[in-house]
Amino acid sequence: MTLAIPLTPEIEQRFRSEAEDAGLTVEQLAARRMEEAELLWRIHSAAPESETRELHNLLRKQRTGTLNEKGQTKLNSLLDARELRTSQRLEDLTKLSQLSGIPLRQLMDQLGIAPIPSP
C-alpha cells in the first residue's frame, strides 16, 4: 500500500535529516513514528468510566459482604479484563521503550506513569 502525506518543505527536510541520523529510510522512520503513536494511544487509553464505576461498586459490596454470586462473577470478569489491559499496557510500554531507546523507568517518568507499589 502506498500512502502519500503532504508535508511542508521544512518538515520534510527535518524528517529526512532525522531518518538519516537514525540510519533509517524515510519510510522506516515514518513507520516507526506511526507505531510509536499507536503505542502511546493504547498506553493512555483507560478503561471506560462506566466500567470503572461498576468495578468500584462491586468492590464496595464485596468489602461489606453484600455481593451476591452474580455480582462476584461480574467482579471476577472485570478484574480479569483489567489485568489483561494492564499486561498489554506493560508490553506496549516495553516496546515503546525499545523503539525510542529510552529505559522503561525513564519513559514511564516522562509519561507520568507511576509503577504500582509492591504490597
Steps between C-alpha positions, in 0.01 A plus 500: 500500500624846415416794723582856402513762773555860393758678715636849498854514361636582847334202664601270216864610530497454877343157458758397239781626721366310801470182293857537377629563854321184617634296209149438370318561177227763509246220467648311795496813716139574402400142587680532836323828579163346415574202723610731783180702463288183514686378810457837673129501421457150647712584806287805575166334425331436830220265585157647430376714788180296532706182540715662767191617691350151481826344618520735801135437584553123494817528709309704761231233514764232535663685792167543676397138440198590285628365169287218360621219272404682180686809622806291588502352149480848350774627733727211402437575132579870544815424698616254232442761228687762703790259551520433124496874428777556754709223348452643149591845626827369644578326170424824313720701738784252456472511122487881497802506729692280256391702194599829656819372664390631840515282813153385604503677837611827337224469237242440771625811683472705179143376447405559863437131565588380848572132560254319723659471846569153634266382776 
